[in-house]
Amino acid sequence: MHCQPAKPLPKDLEEFLSGAKDGFIYFSMGSMVQSKDFSEQVKKQFIEVFSKLKQRVLWKFEAQFDNLPSNIKVSKWLPQQDILGNRANLYFIQ
């Protein structure tokens, strides 16, 4: 991975992350694992665990969910370099 200085995030991400007073976790399985490879049970377990965290969770995932807890944001595409360069990023799970 080549690191570059972080660029400004898109407005929706900036708004979500600016409210992360306890920081945030970036979770991305990369391009090798697709959402279709996860069972419904596994998806629900991730959401249940993430919902219990005080941090916000930014999750790169191809599927969309209804009624996510307010600390979880899911997107099909995320600007990984810029997210990793954000000062509030506590963990990168890949």
Number of C-alpha atoms within 10 A of each C-alpha: 4 4 9 10 10 15 12 13 15 11 9 10 16 13 11 17 23 12 14 17 11 13 18 27 23 20 16 17 13 12 8 5 12 13 15 10 8 12 10 10 9 11 13 13 12 10 16 13 9 19 17 10 14 13 21 25 26 24 20 22 22 14 13 12 13 5 6 13 14 10 19 18 20 17 14 11 11 18 14 14 15 16 23 19 15 18 10 19 20 13 13 14 10 8
